[in-house]
Amino acid sequence: MSEMGRELLHNCAALCKIDCSEEEFGTLREDLHSILHYFDRLKEVDTTHVRACTHVNEPLSNVVRKDEASERLSRETFLENSPSSVGGMISVPPVIDN
């Protein structure tokens, strides 16, 4: 396993938009070193007789419940359960700034 050098760590932090003090960089370097060491340990596992998995739900069939109509909530009940409403509609904070 190769050591993560100071320059590489600073470049990775800049790409990830992580602003760290020098002390935090030391901790970050130790954490990344232990993660990379763990991946090296995983490479030692014998997987010669393990079938490749192309999808995590491969053996499952469609497990969606049947779509059945049920009683609807009234508008008043629905709006009572919302955090905020204006003029019979749910009020949400803006997501786009002008």
N, CA and C atoms as an extended XYZ file, in Angstrom:
294
Properties=species:S:1:pos:R:3:atomname:S:1:resname:S:1:resid:I:1 pbc="F F F"
N         0.848       -1.178        0.000 N   MET     1
C         0.000        0.000        0.000 CA  MET     1
C         0.888        1.233        0.000 C   MET     1
N         0.505        2.196       -0.811 N   SER     2
C         1.297        3.417       -0.875 CA  SER     2
C         0.820        4.401        0.181 C   SER     2
N         1.763        5.142        0.707 N   GLU     3
C         1.438        6.167        1.695 CA  GLU     3
C         0.806        7.355        0.995 C   GLU     3
N        -0.130        7.968        1.640 N   MET     4
C        -0.748        9.161        1.081 CA  MET     4
C         0.112       10.342        1.499 C   MET     4
N         0.736       10.967        0.512 N   GLY     5
C         1.598       12.099        0.787 CA  GLY     5
C         0.815       13.362        1.119 C   GLY     5
N         1.501       14.316        1.675 N   ARG     6
C         0.882       15.576        2.096 CA  ARG     6
C         0.247       16.310        0.922 C   ARG     6
N         0.960       16.370       -0.206 N   GLU     7
C         0.445       17.087       -1.369 CA  GLU     7
C        -0.809       16.400       -1.921 C   GLU     7
N        -0.793       15.070       -2.003 N   LEU     8
C        -1.950       14.318       -2.491 CA  LEU     8
C        -3.148       14.528       -1.573 C   LEU     8
N        -2.915       14.531       -0.280 N   LEU     9
C        -3.993       14.743        0.682 CA  LEU     9
C        -4.592       16.138        0.528 C   LEU     9
N        -3.757       17.147        0.365 N   HIS    10
C        -4.253       18.513        0.166 CA  HIS    10
C        -5.031       18.636       -1.151 C   HIS    10
N        -4.547       17.961       -2.209 N   ASN    11
C        -5.270       17.988       -3.481 CA  ASN    11
C        -6.631       17.305       -3.353 C   ASN    11
N        -6.674       16.170       -2.675 N   CYS    12
C        -7.948       15.457       -2.464 CA  CYS    12
C        -8.901       16.318       -1.639 C   CYS    12
N        -8.399       16.960       -0.608 N   ALA    13
C        -9.239       17.821        0.229 CA  ALA    13
C        -9.789       18.986       -0.579 C   ALA    13
N        -8.976       19.545       -1.463 N   ALA    14
C        -9.442       20.656       -2.302 CA  ALA    14
C       -10.526       20.183       -3.269 C   ALA    14
N       -10.346       18.999       -3.859 N   LEU    15
C       -11.349       18.464       -4.771 CA  LEU    15
C       -12.663       18.171       -4.057 C   LEU    15
N       -12.570       17.742       -2.807 N   CYS    16
C       -13.765       17.421       -2.017 CA  CYS    16
C       -14.326       18.633       -1.294 C   CYS    16
N       -13.691       19.782       -1.491 N   LYS    17
C       -14.121       21.020       -0.830 CA  LYS    17
C       -14.079       20.891        0.693 C   LYS    17
N       -13.023       20.257        1.198 N   ILE    18
C       -12.826       20.096        2.639 CA  ILE    18
C       -11.787       21.113        3.084 C   ILE    18
N       -12.152       21.948        4.020 N   ASP    19
C       -11.230       22.948        4.559 CA  ASP    19
C       -10.794       22.475        5.935 C   ASP    19
N        -9.534       22.101        6.071 N   CYS    20
C        -9.036       21.536        7.324 CA  CYS    20
C        -7.832       22.317        7.836 C   CYS    20
N        -7.706       22.329        9.152 N   SER    21
C        -6.489       22.873        9.753 CA  SER    21
C        -5.397       21.818        9.626 C   SER    21
N        -4.169       22.187        9.921 N   GLU    22
C        -3.059       21.233        9.838 CA  GLU    22
C        -3.265       20.072       10.801 C   GLU    22
N        -3.826       20.348       11.965 N   GLU    23
C        -4.094       19.282       12.944 CA  GLU    23
C        -5.142       18.313       12.390 C   GLU    23
N        -6.176       18.870       11.749 N   GLU    24
C        -7.224       18.026       11.173 CA  GLU    24
C        -6.690       17.205       10.004 C   GLU    24
N        -5.737       17.763        9.253 N   PHE    25
C        -5.130       17.008        8.165 CA  PHE    25
C        -4.397       15.784        8.700 C   PHE    25
N        -3.777       15.915        9.863 N   GLY    26
C        -3.103       14.766       10.466 CA  GLY    26
C        -4.093       13.659       10.785 C   GLY    26
N        -5.214       14.027       11.375 N   THR    27
C        -6.256       13.049       11.696 CA  THR    27
C        -6.846       12.455       10.425 C   THR    27
N        -7.102       13.304        9.433 N   LEU    28
C        -7.652       12.848        8.158 CA  LEU    28
C        -6.701       11.860        7.487 C   LEU    28
N        -5.423       12.162        7.552 N   ARG    29
C        -4.432       11.271        6.936 CA  ARG    29
C        -4.424        9.905        7.619 C   ARG    29
N        -4.499        9.895        8.952 N   GLU    30
C        -4.541        8.623        9.688 CA  GLU    30
C        -5.804        7.838        9.337 C   GLU    30
N        -6.946        8.526        9.256 N   ASP    31
C        -8.201        7.856        8.922 CA  ASP    31
C        -8.156        7.258        7.514 C   ASP    31
N        -7.672        8.039        6.549 N   LEU    32
C        -7.572        7.533        5.183 CA  LEU    32
C        -6.587        6.373        5.086 C   LEU    32
N        -5.521        6.446        5.854 N   HIS    33
C        -4.540        5.359        5.870 CA  HIS    33
C        -5.193        4.068        6.364 C   HIS    33
N        -6.002        4.148        7.421 N   SER    34
C        -6.646        2.941        7.939 CA  SER    34
C        -7.689        2.407        6.956 C   SER    34
N        -8.374        3.293        6.240 N   ILE    35
C        -9.347        2.854        5.233 CA  ILE    35
C        -8.641        2.137        4.088 C   ILE    35
N        -7.556        2.720        3.588 N   LEU    36
C        -6.802        2.089        2.506 CA  LEU    36
C        -6.205        0.762        2.946 C   LEU    36
N        -5.753        0.694        4.202 N   HIS    37
C        -5.213       -0.556        4.741 CA  HIS    37
C        -6.306       -1.622        4.776 C   HIS    37
N        -7.528       -1.235        5.123 N   TYR    38
C        -8.640       -2.180        5.144 CA  TYR    38
C        -8.923       -2.711        3.740 C   TYR    38
N        -8.860       -1.856        2.718 N   PHE    39
C        -9.066       -2.318        1.348 CA  PHE    39
C        -7.967       -3.286        0.929 C   PHE    39
N        -6.755       -3.061        1.374 N   ASP    40
C        -5.677       -4.005        1.086 CA  ASP    40
C        -5.968       -5.359        1.705 C   ASP    40
N        -6.546       -5.358        2.905 N   ARG    41
C        -6.909       -6.622        3.557 CA  ARG    41
C        -8.017       -7.329        2.782 C   ARG    41
N        -8.951       -6.565        2.223 N   LEU    42
C       -10.032       -7.171        1.442 CA  LEU    42
C        -9.500       -7.850        0.182 C   LEU    42
N        -8.400       -7.329       -0.382 N   LYS    43
C        -7.815       -7.929       -1.578 CA  LYS    43
C        -7.289       -9.337       -1.307 C   LYS    43
N        -7.019       -9.657       -0.043 N   GLU    44
C        -6.486      -10.965        0.322 CA  GLU    44
C        -7.554      -12.057        0.367 C   GLU    44
N        -8.832      -11.680        0.334 N   VAL    45
C        -9.920      -12.657        0.424 CA  VAL    45
C       -10.007      -13.446       -0.875 C   VAL    45
N       -10.089      -14.777       -0.748 N   ASP    46
C       -10.188      -15.647       -1.919 CA  ASP    46
C       -11.622      -15.642       -2.444 C   ASP    46
N       -11.802      -15.124       -3.646 N   THR    47
C       -13.136      -15.046       -4.249 CA  THR    47
C       -13.210      -15.843       -5.547 C   THR    47
N       -12.328      -16.821       -5.706 N   THR    48
C       -12.287      -17.571       -6.963 CA  THR    48
C       -13.573      -18.348       -7.220 C   THR    48
N       -14.255      -18.826       -6.193 N   HIS    49
C       -15.469      -19.623       -6.386 CA  HIS    49
C       -16.731      -18.826       -6.063 C   HIS    49
N       -16.628      -17.513       -6.066 N   VAL    50
C       -17.789      -16.665       -5.781 CA  VAL    50
C       -18.291      -16.098       -7.103 C   VAL    50
N       -19.580      -16.321       -7.354 N   ARG    51
C       -20.183      -15.837       -8.597 CA  ARG    51
C       -20.306      -14.316       -8.520 C   ARG    51
N       -20.030      -13.645       -9.626 N   ALA    52
C       -20.123      -12.186       -9.677 CA  ALA    52
C       -21.568      -11.756       -9.496 C   ALA    52
N       -21.767      -10.701       -8.750 N   CYS    53
C       -23.102      -10.164       -8.499 CA  CYS    53
C       -23.275       -8.918       -9.357 C   CYS    53
N       -24.267       -8.946      -10.236 N   THR    54
C       -24.499       -7.790      -11.091 CA  THR    54
C       -25.566       -6.873      -10.528 C   THR    54
N       -26.356       -7.386       -9.577 N   HIS    55
C       -27.412       -6.576       -8.974 CA  HIS    55
C       -27.674       -7.115       -7.569 C   HIS    55
N       -27.835       -6.225       -6.594 N   VAL    56
C       -27.983       -6.667       -5.214 CA  VAL    56
C       -29.286       -7.413       -4.965 C   VAL    56
N       -30.312       -7.173       -5.769 N   ASN    57
C       -31.591       -7.855       -5.590 CA  ASN    57
C       -31.797       -8.951       -6.634 C   ASN    57
N       -30.707       -9.519       -7.120 N   GLU    58
C       -30.755      -10.493       -8.198 CA  GLU    58
C       -31.736      -11.641       -7.959 C   GLU    58
N       -31.719      -12.308       -6.805 N   PRO    59
C       -32.615      -13.455       -6.655 CA  PRO    59
C       -34.072      -13.082       -6.360 C   PRO    59
N       -34.366      -11.806       -6.138 N   LEU    60
C       -35.711      -11.399       -5.773 CA  LEU    60
C       -36.572      -11.134       -6.995 C   LEU    60
N       -37.854      -11.415       -6.850 N   SER    61
C       -38.797      -11.012       -7.888 CA  SER    61
C       -39.434       -9.704       -7.448 C   SER    61
N       -40.352       -9.199       -8.234 N   ASN    62
C       -41.002       -7.940       -7.905 CA  ASN    62
C       -41.772       -8.104       -6.589 C   ASN    62
N       -41.404       -7.332       -5.579 N   VAL    63
C       -42.008       -7.479       -4.254 CA  VAL    63
C       -42.835       -6.251       -3.883 C   VAL    63
N       -43.523       -5.689       -4.878 N   VAL    64
C       -44.329       -4.504       -4.646 CA  VAL    64
C       -45.732       -4.947       -4.233 C   VAL    64
N       -46.292       -4.273       -3.276 N   ARG    65
C       -47.646       -4.624       -2.826 CA  ARG    65
C       -48.655       -4.279       -3.900 C   ARG    65
N       -49.801       -4.883       -3.809 N   LYS    66
C       -50.875       -4.627       -4.755 CA  LYS    66
C       -51.390       -3.206       -4.543 C   LYS    66
N       -51.623       -2.498       -5.624 N   ASP    67
C       -52.108       -1.130       -5.547 CA  ASP    67
C       -53.623       -1.156       -5.399 C   ASP    67
N       -54.096       -0.820       -4.210 N   GLU    68
C       -55.527       -0.847       -3.936 CA  GLU    68
C       -55.991        0.529       -3.499 C   GLU    68
N       -57.142        0.939       -4.017 N   ALA    69
C       -57.710        2.226       -3.640 CA  ALA    69
C       -58.195        2.160       -2.204 C   ALA    69
N       -58.027        3.235       -1.485 N   SER    70
C       -58.510        3.317       -0.108 CA  SER    70
C       -59.142        4.683        0.099 C   SER    70
N       -59.643        4.890        1.274 N   GLU    71
C       -60.304        6.152        1.580 CA  GLU    71
C       -59.295        7.295        1.519 C   GLU    71
N       -59.695        8.398        0.886 N   ARG    72
C       -58.814        9.554        0.778 CA  ARG    72
C       -58.991       10.464        1.986 C   ARG    72
N       -57.936       11.199        2.296 N   LEU    73
C       -58.035       12.220        3.341 CA  LEU    73
C       -58.761       13.424        2.763 C   LEU    73
N       -59.527       14.075        3.600 N   SER    74
C       -60.158       15.314        3.154 CA  SER    74
C       -59.081       16.396        3.063 C   SER    74
N       -59.344       17.417        2.262 N   ARG    75
C       -58.386       18.516        2.109 CA  ARG    75
C       -58.073       19.145        3.460 C   ARG    75
N       -59.093       19.323        4.296 N   GLU    76
C       -58.892       19.950        5.604 CA  GLU    76
C       -57.976       19.105        6.493 C   GLU    76
N       -58.211       17.782        6.525 N   THR    77
C       -57.360       16.894        7.326 CA  THR    77
C       -55.937       16.915        6.804 C   THR    77
N       -55.794       16.884        5.490 N   PHE    78
C       -54.470       16.903        4.879 CA  PHE    78
C       -53.727       18.181        5.249 C   PHE    78
N       -54.405       19.322        5.141 N   LEU    79
C       -53.760       20.603        5.446 CA  LEU    79
C       -53.481       20.754        6.937 C   LEU    79
N       -54.305       20.149        7.792 N   GLU    80
C       -54.049       20.195        9.240 CA  GLU    80
C       -52.755       19.469        9.590 C   GLU    80
N       -52.407       18.455        8.814 N   ASN    81
C       -51.194       17.676        9.075 CA  ASN    81
C       -49.953       18.272        8.416 C   ASN    81
N       -50.122       19.311        7.619 N   SER    82
C       -48.959       19.937        6.989 CA  SER    82
C       -48.397       21.009        7.926 C   SER    82
N       -47.097       21.279        7.851 N   PRO    83
C       -46.490       22.269        8.736 CA  PRO    83
C       -47.036       23.675        8.530 C   PRO    83
N       -47.370       24.010        7.268 N   SER    84
C       -47.832       25.358        6.972 CA  SER    84
C       -48.674       25.323        5.704 C   SER    84
N       -49.762       26.110        5.699 N   SER    85
C       -50.587       26.169        4.495 CA  SER    85
C       -51.047       27.599        4.262 C   SER    85
N       -51.271       27.930        2.976 N   VAL    86
C       -51.741       29.258        2.587 CA  VAL    86
C       -52.769       29.062        1.475 C   VAL    86
N       -53.965       29.606        1.666 N   GLY    87
C       -54.990       29.557        0.628 CA  GLY    87
C       -55.377       28.155        0.201 C   GLY    87
N       -55.402       27.202        1.138 N   GLY    88
C       -55.789       25.839        0.810 CA  GLY    88
C       -54.699       25.010        0.161 C   GLY    88
N       -53.449       25.494        0.192 N   MET    89
C       -52.321       24.766       -0.381 CA  MET    89
C       -51.196       24.693        0.647 C   MET    89
N       -50.352       23.671        0.524 N   ILE    90
C       -49.212       23.541        1.429 CA  ILE    90
C       -48.178       24.589        1.065 C   ILE    90
N       -47.668       25.279        2.073 N   SER    91
C       -46.638       26.294        1.875 CA  SER    91
C       -45.289       25.675        2.187 C   SER    91
N       -44.365       25.817        1.236 N   VAL    92
C       -43.006       25.275        1.416 CA  VAL    92
C       -42.006       26.402        1.249 C   VAL    92
N       -40.820       26.282        1.854 N   PRO    93
C       -39.798       27.320        1.672 CA  PRO    93
C       -39.295       27.322        0.234 C   PRO    93
N       -38.854       28.468       -0.259 N   PRO    94
C       -38.335       28.514       -1.638 CA  PRO    94
C       -37.050       27.703       -1.755 C   PRO    94
N       -36.871       27.081       -2.926 N   VAL    95
C       -35.679       26.287       -3.169 CA  VAL    95
C       -34.748       26.909       -4.209 C   VAL    95
N       -35.227       27.908       -4.905 N   ILE    96
C       -34.407       28.574       -5.927 CA  ILE    96
C       -34.320       30.059       -5.572 C   ILE    96
N       -33.093       30.559       -5.506 N   ASP    97
C       -32.878       31.981       -5.265 CA  ASP    97
C       -32.882       32.706       -6.603 C   ASP    97
N       -33.407       33.934       -6.581 N   ASN    98
C       -33.410       34.748       -7.814 CA  ASN    98
C       -32.054       35.325       -8.076 C   ASN    98
